[in-house]
Amino acid sequence: MSTTVIWSPVLMERPDGTRYGIHTYYQRHGIGGWQRIELQGGIEHPDGRREPWAALVPRAEVRDDNRRLSSATFDFTMTDGSARPITVTAVGDTGFHLGTGLYFGFDGHWHGEWRGDLHVDGEHVDDCTEPSTAKRIHQIRDNVVRIDDPVGGGVGYGNLQTIFAGPHPDIGLTEDASFM
């Protein structure tokens, strides 16, 4: 089974200073010839109008060993059938791995676990790019990205969270290297 999850809110700005938002939540689960895709989001205008996505085909470049996305093109289709491709570029290796915040558990601890009246702790992880570290802190992370939207004319910076679980042979991800 393969799973792709993409979640991203982004504030976009055009050269004239006008702004708009892009929000995406996408899940694809597939096994054999079967797949299920769920998609929410679209373009959000300052006056409250929304232009929803109708479809998304993500084309991502992701490291197999630690499942970090370096870049992508998201080929969106709007409800009127028009194409809306956007490009995504990771700003760098920076990001916050949500596993250290107990997403999917961390070192035997979980959200909502009773650890006393007041429990305060923290983590410092030197190099999250190492595959063994990525497996410990899980692949889902807040990734700072640059978004280019040639159709809307905007450029923005935002947060991109991704999960690429299982094999994704179309982008070079193997079952052997898969982890949550």
C-alpha positions as CSV (number, residue, x, y, z in Angstrom):
1,M,0.0,0.0,0.0
2,S,1.2,3.5,-0.8
3,T,0.0,6.7,0.9
4,T,0.6,10.3,0.0
5,V,-0.5,13.1,2.3
6,I,0.0,16.8,1.5
7,W,-1.1,19.7,3.7
8,S,-0.1,23.3,3.0
9,P,-1.3,26.8,3.7
10,V,0.5,29.6,1.8
11,L,0.2,33.4,1.6
12,M,0.9,34.5,-1.9
13,E,1.8,38.0,-3.1
14,R,1.7,39.4,-6.7
15,P,4.3,42.0,-7.9
16,D,1.6,44.8,-7.4
17,G,1.4,43.9,-3.7
18,T,-2.0,42.2,-3.8
19,R,-2.3,39.0,-1.9
20,Y,-4.2,35.7,-1.9
21,G,-4.0,32.4,-0.2
22,I,-3.5,28.9,-1.4
23,H,-4.6,26.0,0.8
24,T,-4.2,22.3,0.0
25,Y,-5.1,19.1,1.8
26,Y,-4.6,15.9,-0.3
27,Q,-4.6,12.3,0.6
28,R,-4.0,9.4,-1.8
29,H,-4.1,5.8,-0.7
30,G,-3.4,3.0,-3.3
31,I,-2.9,-0.7,-3.4
32,G,-2.5,-2.6,-6.7
33,G,-4.8,-1.0,-9.2
34,W,-7.1,0.6,-6.6
35,Q,-6.7,4.1,-5.3
36,R,-8.7,6.6,-3.3
37,I,-8.0,10.3,-3.5
38,E,-9.4,13.1,-1.2
39,L,-8.7,16.7,-2.0
40,Q,-9.7,20.0,-0.3
41,G,-8.6,23.6,-0.7
42,G,-8.0,26.0,-3.5
43,I,-7.4,29.7,-4.1
44,E,-8.7,32.0,-1.3
45,H,-9.2,35.7,-2.2
46,P,-9.2,38.7,0.2
47,D,-12.9,39.4,-0.5
48,G,-13.8,35.9,0.7
49,R,-14.2,34.2,-2.7
50,R,-12.8,30.7,-3.0
51,E,-11.8,28.8,-6.2
52,P,-11.8,25.2,-5.2
53,W,-9.4,22.5,-6.6
54,A,-11.1,19.8,-8.7
55,A,-8.1,17.6,-9.0
56,L,-4.4,17.3,-8.2
57,V,-1.6,15.3,-9.7
58,P,1.5,15.9,-7.5
59,R,5.0,15.3,-9.1
60,A,7.4,15.4,-6.3
61,E,11.2,14.9,-5.8
62,V,11.7,13.2,-2.5
63,R,14.7,11.5,-1.0
64,D,14.1,7.8,-0.5
65,D,16.2,7.4,2.6
66,N,14.5,10.1,4.7
67,R,11.4,11.0,2.7
68,R,12.2,14.7,2.5
69,L,10.6,16.6,-0.3
70,S,13.0,18.9,-2.1
71,S,10.8,20.2,-4.9
72,A,7.5,19.4,-6.6
73,T,5.1,20.6,-9.3
74,F,1.5,20.3,-8.2
75,D,-0.7,20.1,-11.3
76,F,-4.0,21.3,-10.1
77,T,-7.2,21.3,-12.2
78,M,-9.8,23.9,-11.3
79,T,-13.6,23.3,-11.3
80,D,-13.9,25.0,-14.7
81,G,-11.4,22.5,-16.2
82,S,-8.5,24.9,-16.4
83,A,-4.9,23.9,-15.4
84,R,-3.3,25.6,-12.4
85,P,0.3,24.2,-12.0
86,I,2.3,25.5,-9.1
87,T,5.9,24.8,-8.2
88,V,7.1,24.0,-4.8
89,T,10.7,24.4,-3.6
90,A,12.0,23.5,-0.2
91,V,13.8,26.6,1.2
92,G,16.4,24.2,2.8
93,D,16.8,21.4,5.2
94,T,15.1,23.4,8.0
95,G,11.8,22.3,9.4
96,F,10.2,20.9,12.5
97,H,9.6,17.2,12.7
98,L,6.2,16.7,14.4
99,G,7.3,13.4,15.9
100,T,9.2,15.3,18.6
101,G,5.8,16.9,19.4
102,L,4.5,13.3,19.9
103,Y,2.8,12.9,16.5
104,F,2.8,9.1,15.9
105,G,4.5,8.8,19.3
106,F,8.1,9.6,20.3
107,D,10.5,7.5,22.3
108,G,7.6,5.6,23.9
109,H,5.4,8.6,24.7
110,W,2.1,9.7,23.2
111,H,-0.3,12.7,23.1
112,G,-2.5,12.7,26.2
113,E,-0.3,10.5,28.3
114,W,-0.3,11.2,32.0
115,R,3.2,12.1,33.2
116,G,2.4,14.0,36.4
117,D,0.8,17.3,37.4
118,L,3.4,19.2,35.5
119,H,5.8,17.6,33.1
120,V,8.2,19.8,31.0
121,D,10.8,18.4,28.6
122,G,12.3,19.1,25.3
123,E,14.5,17.8,22.5
124,H,17.4,19.0,20.5
125,V,18.1,17.0,17.4
126,D,21.3,18.0,15.6
127,D,20.8,16.5,12.1
128,C,17.3,15.5,11.0
129,T,18.5,14.6,7.5
130,E,20.1,11.3,8.7
131,P,17.8,8.4,7.9
132,S,18.1,6.8,11.4
133,T,17.1,10.1,13.0
134,A,14.3,10.7,10.5
135,K,12.9,7.2,11.4
136,R,13.0,8.1,15.2
137,I,11.3,11.5,14.8
138,H,9.0,10.4,11.9
139,Q,8.9,11.9,8.4
140,I,6.0,14.3,8.8
141,R,7.4,17.8,9.4
142,D,6.7,21.4,8.9
143,N,8.8,22.2,5.8
144,V,9.3,25.9,4.8
145,V,8.7,26.2,1.1
146,R,8.6,28.7,-1.7
147,I,5.5,28.5,-4.0
148,D,5.4,30.0,-7.5
149,D,2.0,30.3,-9.1
150,P,2.4,31.5,-12.7
151,V,-1.3,31.5,-13.5
152,G,-2.2,33.7,-10.5
153,G,1.0,35.7,-10.7
154,G,2.0,35.2,-7.1
155,V,5.0,34.0,-5.1
156,G,4.7,32.9,-1.6
157,Y,6.3,31.2,1.4
158,G,4.5,28.8,3.6
159,N,4.4,25.5,5.3
160,L,4.2,22.1,3.6
161,Q,3.6,18.9,5.5
162,T,4.0,15.6,3.6
163,I,3.9,11.9,4.1
164,F,5.1,9.4,1.5
165,A,4.5,6.0,3.0
166,G,5.0,2.7,1.1
167,P,6.5,2.4,-2.3
168,H,6.1,5.2,-4.9
169,P,8.1,3.8,-7.9
170,D,7.0,6.7,-10.1
171,I,9.2,9.0,-8.0
172,G,11.8,6.5,-6.9
173,L,10.6,5.7,-3.4
174,T,11.0,2.1,-2.3
175,E,9.1,-0.1,0.1
176,D,12.4,-1.0,1.9
177,A,13.1,2.6,2.8
178,S,9.5,3.4,3.8
179,F,8.6,4.5,7.4
180,M,6.1,6.8,9.1
